[in-house]
Structures are given as structure tokens and as C-alpha cells.
Amino acid sequence: MGDRSYRVVHPTAAEALIDEADFEHDERLPYWADLWPSATALARRLAREEDLSGARAVELGCGVGLPTVVALARGAQILATDHYRAALDFTRYNAHLNLGEGWGVETRLLDWHAPGVEGLRGRFDLVLAADVLYERRNALALAKLIPELLAPGGEALIADPRRREAMAFLEAIRGRGFLVSTEESVVESGGREVEVLTHRLAEGRLAGGGSGASGSPKPSTG
């Protein structure tokens, strides 16, 4: 990706991590344990950025953390969040594996349906998420959460493999005053090609100047 390669460690059998109590409580499944094609597409998108130095970023639903690691390597100050503590452990490990000592990543448990955004509201220049729109309730919760997290002038990059609920998310985020540009890419995964759409969101203006634009997110001065 870009000018370097990355290694990602993740569980070999995600289904073995299913917790019946978690599923009974909120139908939670360990989706975090796979490296999804959308995470690869988002990481490649970030690797194209000339420089993210000084940008304050957050990844929502970080899973095993590939986009977080790439953003960190490109100079961003990033907070990785997930609903699973184990996901945060793997993200920290993968950051250390790829970037070495002195490249620690900040992590935080975050429930999108009861987010508790104390200390996070209006903090981030860049919000990242990959393949998180697989349920309607998640799509609508994220459409509410993302504007709360973004600093003035901030942007979001949301990668999705054309899941049905993505349309509900895009409709909801546009209703909050955001404009969207979209870039298509193809990721090989498990012997097949997966088409991923990466949506760039910016409040009140075209994100990056139109579909396929790749201008770097700029740190907020607010």
C-alpha cells in the first residue's frame, strides 16, 4: 500500500469467538475478527494521502486495525474504537508489529447506540469506518454520531461493499447537511473480486471536489 507493505494479525476462526451472552444481549457477533475487503480499500485510500501529519482521526469499528495503522503511518494522531475489547488489543498489536516501538495507538471502547462522546465531541478532522453499515440500526446510529465527532471543516471516509443499508446511511447523512463523493475500487478476497465504494463526506460542500477526488484532509484550526 503506497510505498510500504503491512502485516495484519487476526484470529483464524472468527466463529469460534461467538459469545452467546453477547448475542442474547444485543445480537453482537465478532465481525471485528476478520480483515474485510472494505478495510483493505480504506487503507489503500489512506496510503495515497501525501501527508496526514497533525490530522486528528478516529476509526469507528476498527476491528484488527489496518486503516488505523496506515493512518498512523501517514502521520495522523488516531483514536481506534470498537465495541469489543479484543479488537482494540489486536489493533494495538498490529500497530506495534508494523510501526515498532514509539508508535502506540490510543484506543477506546465505544458503543454507537449509547456513545458517551465525552471528550470526543468536535475533536476529529477525519472519521474513518470500513464495512460498518451491515445493519440499519448501525447505519442510522453512525449518521448521528459522525457529525458529533467531526471538528469544523472535518471529513469522513466510509468504505462499504455495496451493502443494502448503506443507502439509509447516505440518505440520513445528507439530511444532516453533508455532501458525498464516491470512489469505486476492487479488492481481491478469498479468490473473488469485491467492489468497494469509499464515500467521502463533508458538511455543506462537495467532499474533495467530486467523485474520485483524492485531496488530503486538512487539520482543523477550530
N, C-alpha and C positions, 0 to 999 in steps of 0.2 A: 504494500500500500504506500503510494507516494515513493519516497526514497528509502524505505526500510521495510523489513518483514516483522511480523508479530506472531508470537506463540500464545495460544489460549488453552488453559487447562479447564476442563469442565467434567461433571460426573458422566460416567459411561452409560448409565441406565437411569434416566430421569424418572421412569415409572416406579422404580424401587424407592423413591423418596416421597411418594404419596403418603400424607398423614390423614388418616380417617377423621380425626378430631377436627383438623383444619377444614377438611372438605365439608363436614357436617355443619360447622360454624358459618362459613361464608363461601362454600364451594371452591375453596382455594386449591389450586393444583400447581406443582413445581415447574411451571413453564420456564422459570429462570435458568434451569439446569442445562438447556440446550443452547448452542450457538446458532441463532436463527439467521436465515439469509438477509433479513432486514437489518440486523445488527452489522453484518458484513458490508452491506450497501451504505449504511450511515457512516461506518468507519472509513470506507473509501472516500466518501464525500468530505469528511473532515480532513483526511490526509491531503486533499487538494488545496486546502487553505494555505496561503502563503505564510501566515503568522497569526496565531491566536494569543500571543503574549498579552497579558493583562486582562483578557476577557474572563469574566466570571460566568461559569457554566454550571449546569446541573443536568444529570441524566435521570430520567424517571423510568423506573423498572429496569435497572441496569443489568440484571442477570449476571452473567460471568464477566461483564465489564469491558468488552472490546472497544466500543465507542468512547468510553471514559478514558481508557488507556491511550487511544490515539489523540484525543483532545488534550490530554495531559502532555503527551509528547510534543504537541504543536504549541505548547506554551500556556494553555488555559489553566486557570485555577478552578478546579472542578469538584463538585459535591456529587457523589454517587448515591442514589437512593433506591430502595426496593422494599417490598413487603416481607421479604424473607431475610433473616439474619445471615443464613448460609450464603446467599447471593453476595452479600457485602464482603464476606470472608474471601470468596473466590475472586471478587473484583480487586481487593487489596493484594491478594497473592499474584494475580496476573499483572498488576501494575509493577510489583517488585520484580517479577520474572522478566519483564520486558524492559524496564527502565532502570532497575537496580536500586541501590540504597540512595536515600535522599529524595526519592520521588514518591513519597507517601500520598495516598489519596484520602480525602475526607469522605466519610460515609455516614448515612443516617437512615434509620427505618422510617418509612413513610407510607401511610395508608391513604390512598387517593380519596376515599369516601369519608374520611374523618382526618383531614391532612394535618391539622395543627401546625400552621405555617409560621408560628412564632419565630422571628429572626430570619425568615426566608422571604417574606413579602417584599416585592420590588427589588430583589437583590441581584438578579442574574441578567447578564447581557445575552446569554444563549441558553435555551432549554432544548434538551435532546431526548428523543424517545424512539425505540425501534420495536415494531410489531406489538403494540400495546392496545390495539383497537379491536380485539377479538370478541369483546362483549359490549353491548350497547351501554350498559351502566358504566363501564370504564371509559367509553368514548365521551359520554356526557360529563362525567366527573373531571376528565382531563381538560375538556373545553372550558370548564370553570376554573380549574387550578392553574393552568398555564398563564392566563393574564395576571393572576395574583403574584406569580413568581417573577415575571419579567420586569426589568428596570425600564424606564423610559427609553425608547429607541431600540429596545432589545428585540431579538428574533428567536424563532423556534424552528428546529429541523425535526420532522416527524417522518420516519420511514415505515412503510406499510406494504405488504404484498397483496394489495387489492382486496383486503377483507371487506365484507359487506358493511360492517358498522363504521368503516372509515367515512362513508358519506354522511352519516349522522354527526360525526365529529366535525367534519368540514363545514357542514351547514351551521352547526352550533357556534363554531369559532368565527365564522363570517358574521353571524348575528351579534357578536361582541366587538365588531369593528375591525376585524383582521382581514387583510387581503392575502391571497395564497398564490404562490407559483410552484410548479411541479416539475420534477425531473425524473425521467424513467431510466432504469438500469436493469441489468440482468446478472444474477448471481448463480453460479453452479453449486448445487447442493444435493448430495445423495444421488448423483448420477442424473439429475434433471436440472433444467434451467428454470429459475424462479424470477419472474418480473417483479421488481420492487419500485414503488413510487415514493420519492422523497419530497415531502411537502415543506416548503419554506413559508413561514408565517411572519407577517409584520403588521403592526397596528396602523391602519389608516393609509398604507401606501403599498405599492407592489413590492413584494419581497425579492430583493436582488434584481429588480428591473425586468422580470418576466420569466417565463418557463425556461429552465435550463441555465439560468444565470448562476454565477459562482463567486460573487464578491464576498470578501471576508466579513464576518460580523465584527462590528467595532465596539470597543468598550464604551460603556455609558459614562457620561460626565455628570449625570444627575445623582 
